[in-house]
Amino acid sequence: MKSLLVGVGCASALLLQHALAFAPASYTHLTSSHFSIWSKRDNNSSTSGSLHARPQTRFREVQGNILTRRTINDFEPNLPSHWERALERAIEAAIYAPNHKRTEPWRFYLLGRQSIERVCRHNSETVTAKKGEAAGAKKFDRWMAMPGWLVVTCVKTDDGDEDKSSMEDPAGVGREDYAAVCCAVQNLCLSLQSQGLGTKWTTGPVNFSEGFADAVGFDYEEEYTVGTIWFGTPADRPNPPKKKMGLDEVLVKTD
């Protein structure tokens, strides 16, 4: 049975500290279904001192988490005992992604075994039609071995202006929403990484078919897939890919 998770769970203490420490306002109000915290940020606040302490430590934690994230291709067969809580925390981090138009276009579908099998069969049939039964069977077994499945979609814009809804308009809400959901996926993957879970963000052609939407359980006319996230305990940690360009080649300093 599918489960739709949208902004659920409670942020970890570390995520709370980061959110409060970098908030621009004098007061920060963080809420969820489980907590409501007010924190005054001034020189007289005892909370302020603890949140602003050790900036280099915070930097190393955040930077290290980003630089060590990897696309995981092989997972342990079973999810760890804490996976649901970890996923809820990760989705809460995801929905704090930048969202210029404040549309909150992200949706998250946690797939149960029946939904997973429907998706795998749909993909296997597609592969079989192109490459034969052996290839289709191999793909089915490979996908069924993935322990955790989260499909991330973006709600299609319907503001009455087809041009603004199109990805072709660089300032339109359609492109802004897609960018926001991509940022949300990165937040999610980094949060899971910090909790010991690896991820693979997949965007194969099957993700964008109407049959895939039917198998997952969302309306193809109302939403589109941004990616399927496989998650679980990494069976191995791949080496970082060699970057083709360094900092000096991608950073342009202008007058």
C-alpha positions, 0 to 999 in steps of 0.5 A: 500500500502506498504511503504519501509522506509530506512534511512529516516527522521531527527534525534532529537536534543537529538540523534544528541547530543549523536551521536556527543558527542560520535563520536571518530573523531576530527570532526563529519559529520552527514548527512541526507536528511534534514541536514548536520552538521559539529561540531569541537570538541576541547577545543576552540569550543563553540559547544564542551562545550555544547555537553560534558556538564552534562554527568551524565544527558545524562547517566540517560536519556540513561540508564533510557530509556533502563531500562524502555523499555518493550514489549507492548502487548496491545495498544490504537486503534489509532496511535498518530498524531506524529507517522510518524515523530517518526518512521522516527527518529527511523529508522534513529537511527536503521541504526546507529547500529553496522555493522561490514561488512558495508553491511547495510543489514536492510530493513524496510517495513511499512505496510498499511491496505491492507498489514496488512489484507493480513498478518493477513489472512495468519496467521489466515489460518495457525492457523486455519489449526492447531487449528480450525476455532475459534482459527484462527478467534480469532488470526485474530481479535487480529492481526488486532487490532495492530495499527502500523506494521513495518516488518524488514528484512535482505538482504541475503548475496550473496558473492559467498562463501556459507560457509561465507554466512551461519549462521553456520560460527561465523565470516561469513557475514551471522551471522554478518548481522543478528546481525547487524539487531538485533541491529538495531531493538533494536535501533528502539525500544528504539527510539520509547520508548523515543518518547512515543511509545511502541513496541512488536518485534514478531518472530512467525513462520508465519514471516518466510514463503514465504506466509508472504513475499508475503503478505508484498511485499518483495522477499523471495529469497533475504531477510528474516524476522528478526521480525515484530514490532507492535507499538503504544501508550501503553494501559498499562505499564507492570511491569519489569520481574524479572531477573533470574540472577544479575550482579555478576552472569553474569559478569566474571572478569578475571586476 
